[in-house]
Amino acid sequence: MLKRLLAGLAVGAALTTVALPASAAVDNDLPVRWNSGGAVWSTNLDAFKTFIDSGDVTDRGLASGLSRSGWTSEEVRTGLSKTYSVDLVGVSRFLYSDNGVKFLKNATRSYFPYWTMNTYAVQALRSAIIADSVDGSISSAGIMAALPTDFRLADTCNTYDGKQNICAEGRCQGEAQCTSLLSWYVFLPACIQANQMADAMVEPRAAAPAPMPVEPIRGLW
């Protein structure tokens, strides 16, 4: 079911299996720190890599996230490893546009850098997506590995509710599929591919976006 939804969301997507990049940013050893009230449980990158490579779940936070995802573990595993062909310039144009910034703010409702929270959430997620787009393809696993710092999923004292806004409106069913972090990750790269801005979509007199360094700027997070 999930495979059909992703295919419908991003026509022409190149769907292949990919492991987490060996060059994953060393600053991001903990892509998900599950923050509920005063409790924090961190799931490291190796636990996600093991799950994607073999299907084995070796971390209790990941096990809990999978059980609350609204999908089977195998559906999440397949979704995290799918790759989507993109154009680096087109992705950058979208993410720096007004609609792109709105998209990034919406995408970081409860998931953002651990220490600075939503202060630099837009910049941090944009950095990861662009870094993963450099080779012409993106995946959930690749974006996760490219995060410039540890991220938390916050569910704390009515300030944040631990729910994410799934970008594929109308393609999820039930609260779990439409709000869980792992469901959000599965749909994210397909939405980026669908929204990248080709040359024909840019106004002729629009100023070109400033060049972005491949490596994210450190020290903001």
Secondary structure as UniProt FT lines:
FT   HELIX           2..9
FT   TURN            11..12
FT   TURN            22..23
FT   TURN            26..27
FT   STRAND          32..36
FT   TURN            37..38
FT   STRAND          39..43
FT   HELIX           45..54
FT   HELIX           60..67
FT   HELIX           73..81
FT   STRAND          82..85
FT   HELIX           88..96
FT   HELIX           98..107
FT   STRAND          111..113
FT   TURN            114..116
FT   HELIX           117..119
FT   HELIX           121..133
FT   TURN            134..135
FT   STRAND          137..139
FT   HELIX           140..146
FT   STRAND          151..156
FT   TURN            157..159
FT   STRAND          160..161
FT   TURN            169..170
FT   HELIX           174..179
FT   HELIX           181..195
FT   HELIX           199..201
FT   TURN            204..205
//
